[in-house]
Amino acid sequence: MKEKVFVGGFDEAGRGAVIGPLVVAGVSFDKEDVYRLRKMGVRDSKLLTAKKRERLVKEIEKLAKDIIVIKVGPCKIDNYRKQGVNLNRLEAMKFAEVISYLGPHQAYVDSPDVNPERLKKILEKMVGDGVEIISEHKADHKYPVVGAASIIAKVERDEEIRKLKKKYGDIGPGYSSNPITVKWLKEWLEENRDYPEGVVRKTWITADGIKKDKLQKRLTSWFKRIKNK
């Protein structure tokens, strides 16, 4: 009897966000079933509508052997950064964790590192023998197994953002490039001393810069009052 070969796809969502978690997803399939992913319309999540992603998640869950999702919250990301662990290293650690859980024969990873070969070597050390690592840029475009992981990660992160919006109002998508997100950060600090715990990545340049601007305005206002007395 022919031995089954399992392949895994690994991707993330929320890497550069200032609000919300980093979501790392891994999904494994029988290699003989991978062709079905293309027929289902699986591809890079960024090329799909939210409704299409949510529909595909259900189909992916039916076809997959296993699915693992890890969410790294803002507090943990900030703590890692304070310890000198940058985002590339953090993602490598989480990718290795998910790969180890799933234990596929081949692991296709969408590399966030500018040097995919460097990520491959790091993952090989972390995961150990028995798994072939394929690390490439835009792997979510090239390989449907990675596209599947990107869809799962994106849907999971969108759900986390929905939860935050219910509690804190319209925070936008949570990225520094989004004016709604930046507006929310500024307005929150106008009414509060600090960002809500576990929501904002306080070590991010955008969040830190807005907080420093607020402090500078308070100091300037204080000095003016002292001078005018």
C-alpha positions as CSV (number, residue, x, y, z in Angstrom):
1,M,0.0,0.0,0.0
2,K,1.3,3.4,-1.0
3,E,2.3,5.6,2.0
4,K,0.4,8.8,2.3
5,V,2.4,12.1,1.9
6,F,1.1,15.1,3.7
7,V,1.9,18.7,2.8
8,G,1.4,21.8,4.8
9,G,0.9,25.5,4.1
10,F,1.8,28.2,6.5
11,D,1.0,31.9,6.5
12,E,0.1,34.8,8.7
13,A,-2.2,37.8,9.0
14,G,-1.7,41.0,10.9
15,R,2.1,41.2,10.8
16,G,2.3,44.9,10.4
17,A,-0.8,45.9,12.3
18,V,-0.7,48.4,15.2
19,I,-4.0,47.0,16.6
20,G,-4.9,43.4,17.2
21,P,-3.1,40.1,17.1
22,L,-0.7,38.5,14.7
23,V,-2.4,35.3,13.5
24,V,-0.3,32.4,12.3
25,A,-2.1,29.5,10.5
26,G,-1.0,26.1,9.3
27,V,-3.1,23.6,7.4
28,S,-2.1,20.1,6.1
29,F,-3.5,18.0,3.4
30,D,-3.0,14.6,1.8
31,K,-0.8,15.5,-1.2
32,E,-3.3,13.8,-3.5
33,D,-6.0,16.2,-2.5
34,V,-4.1,19.4,-3.1
35,Y,-5.3,19.8,-6.7
36,R,-8.8,20.2,-5.3
37,L,-7.8,23.5,-3.6
38,R,-7.3,25.2,-7.0
39,K,-10.6,23.9,-8.2
40,M,-12.3,25.3,-5.1
41,G,-10.8,28.7,-5.9
42,V,-8.3,28.8,-3.1
43,R,-5.6,31.5,-3.6
44,D,-4.0,34.4,-1.8
45,S,-6.5,35.8,0.7
46,K,-5.8,39.4,-0.3
47,L,-7.3,38.6,-3.7
48,L,-10.6,37.4,-2.3
49,T,-13.6,39.2,-0.8
50,A,-14.5,38.6,2.8
51,K,-17.5,36.6,1.9
52,K,-15.5,34.4,-0.4
53,R,-12.9,33.8,2.3
54,E,-15.5,32.8,4.8
55,R,-17.1,30.3,2.4
56,L,-13.7,28.8,1.4
57,V,-12.8,28.3,5.1
58,K,-15.6,25.8,5.4
59,E,-14.5,23.9,2.3
60,I,-10.9,24.0,3.4
61,E,-11.9,22.6,6.9
62,K,-13.7,19.6,5.2
63,L,-10.7,18.8,3.0
64,A,-7.8,19.4,5.4
65,K,-6.2,16.7,7.5
66,D,-5.4,19.2,10.3
67,I,-5.5,23.0,11.0
68,I,-3.6,24.9,13.6
69,V,-4.0,28.6,14.4
70,I,-1.9,30.6,16.9
71,K,-2.8,34.1,17.9
72,V,-0.1,36.4,19.3
73,G,-1.6,39.3,21.1
74,P,-0.3,42.9,21.3
75,C,1.1,42.5,24.8
76,K,3.1,39.4,23.9
77,I,4.4,41.1,20.7
78,D,5.5,44.1,22.8
79,N,7.2,41.9,25.4
80,Y,9.1,40.0,22.7
81,R,10.3,43.3,21.1
82,K,11.5,44.6,24.5
83,Q,13.5,41.3,24.9
84,G,15.1,42.0,21.5
85,V,13.0,39.5,19.5
86,N,12.0,41.2,16.3
87,L,9.0,40.4,14.2
88,N,10.9,38.1,11.8
89,R,12.3,36.1,14.6
90,L,8.9,35.9,16.4
91,E,7.2,34.7,13.2
92,A,9.9,32.1,12.6
93,M,9.3,30.8,16.2
94,K,5.5,30.6,15.6
95,F,5.9,29.0,12.2
96,A,8.2,26.4,13.7
97,E,5.6,25.7,16.4
98,V,2.8,25.2,14.0
99,I,4.9,23.1,11.6
100,S,5.9,20.9,14.6
101,Y,2.3,20.5,15.6
102,L,1.2,19.4,12.1
103,G,4.3,17.4,11.2
104,P,3.9,17.4,7.4
105,H,6.4,15.8,5.1
106,Q,6.7,19.1,3.2
107,A,6.0,22.6,4.7
108,Y,5.4,25.5,2.3
109,V,5.9,28.8,4.1
110,D,5.2,32.4,2.9
111,S,8.4,34.1,3.9
112,P,8.1,37.4,5.7
113,D,12.0,37.6,5.7
114,V,13.6,39.5,2.8
115,N,15.9,36.4,2.6
116,P,13.7,33.3,2.3
117,E,16.7,31.0,2.5
118,R,17.6,32.5,5.9
119,L,14.1,31.7,7.2
120,K,14.3,28.2,5.8
121,K,17.6,27.5,7.7
122,I,16.1,28.9,10.9
123,L,13.0,26.7,10.6
124,E,15.1,23.6,9.8
125,K,17.0,24.1,13.0
126,M,13.9,24.7,15.0
127,V,11.8,21.9,13.5
128,G,14.5,19.3,13.1
129,D,14.7,16.4,10.6
130,G,11.8,14.8,8.8
131,V,10.2,18.0,7.3
132,E,11.2,19.5,4.0
133,I,10.9,23.3,4.3
134,I,10.1,25.4,1.2
135,S,10.3,29.1,2.1
136,E,9.5,31.6,-0.7
137,H,8.2,35.1,-1.2
138,K,4.6,35.2,-2.3
139,A,4.1,31.6,-1.6
140,D,0.5,32.3,-1.1
141,H,0.3,33.2,-4.8
142,K,2.3,30.1,-5.9
143,Y,1.0,27.3,-3.8
144,P,-2.6,26.6,-3.0
145,V,-1.7,25.0,0.4
146,V,-0.3,28.4,1.5
147,G,-3.3,30.2,0.0
148,A,-5.4,28.0,2.2
149,A,-3.4,29.0,5.3
150,S,-3.6,32.7,4.3
151,I,-7.4,32.5,4.1
152,I,-7.7,30.8,7.5
153,A,-5.3,33.4,9.1
154,K,-7.1,36.3,7.5
155,V,-10.6,35.1,8.5
156,E,-9.4,34.5,12.1
157,R,-7.9,38.0,12.4
158,D,-10.9,39.6,10.9
159,E,-13.0,37.9,13.6
160,E,-10.7,39.3,16.3
161,I,-11.0,42.8,14.8
162,R,-14.8,42.5,14.8
163,K,-14.7,41.6,18.5
164,L,-12.6,44.7,19.2
165,K,-14.9,46.9,17.3
166,K,-17.9,45.8,19.3
167,K,-16.0,46.8,22.5
168,Y,-14.0,49.9,21.4
169,G,-15.8,51.3,18.4
170,D,-14.6,51.7,14.8
171,I,-10.9,51.0,15.0
172,G,-10.6,50.4,11.2
173,P,-8.6,47.4,10.0
174,G,-5.9,48.1,12.6
175,Y,-3.1,49.2,10.3
176,S,-1.0,52.4,10.6
177,S,-1.6,53.2,7.0
178,N,-5.4,53.4,7.6
179,P,-6.7,56.8,8.5
180,I,-9.6,55.4,10.6
181,T,-7.2,53.4,12.7
182,V,-4.9,56.4,13.2
183,K,-7.9,58.6,14.1
184,W,-9.1,56.1,16.7
185,L,-5.7,55.9,18.3
186,K,-5.5,59.7,18.6
187,E,-9.1,60.1,19.9
188,W,-8.6,57.3,22.4
189,L,-5.6,59.1,23.9
190,E,-7.5,62.4,24.0
191,E,-9.9,60.8,26.5
192,N,-7.7,58.2,28.2
193,R,-4.2,58.2,29.7
194,D,-3.1,55.1,27.8
195,Y,-4.2,52.6,25.2
196,P,-6.4,49.8,26.3
197,E,-4.3,46.8,27.5
198,G,-4.1,43.9,25.0
199,V,-5.5,45.9,22.1
200,V,-2.7,48.2,20.8
201,R,1.0,47.3,20.1
202,K,2.4,50.0,22.2
203,T,6.0,49.6,20.9
204,W,4.9,50.2,17.3
205,I,6.2,53.5,15.9
206,T,2.7,54.8,15.1
207,A,1.3,54.2,18.6
208,D,4.4,55.3,20.4
209,G,4.6,58.5,18.3
210,I,1.0,59.5,18.9
211,K,1.5,59.0,22.7
212,K,4.7,61.1,22.7
213,D,3.0,63.8,20.7
214,K,0.2,63.9,23.4
215,L,2.8,64.1,26.2
216,Q,4.7,66.9,24.4
217,K,1.4,68.9,24.0
218,R,0.7,68.5,27.7
219,L,4.2,69.6,28.6
220,T,4.0,72.6,26.3
221,S,0.6,73.6,27.8
222,W,2.0,73.2,31.3
223,F,5.0,75.4,30.6
224,K,2.8,78.1,29.1
225,R,0.6,78.2,32.2
226,I,3.7,78.4,34.4
227,K,5.2,81.2,32.2
228,N,2.0,83.2,32.3
229,K,1.6,83.1,36.1
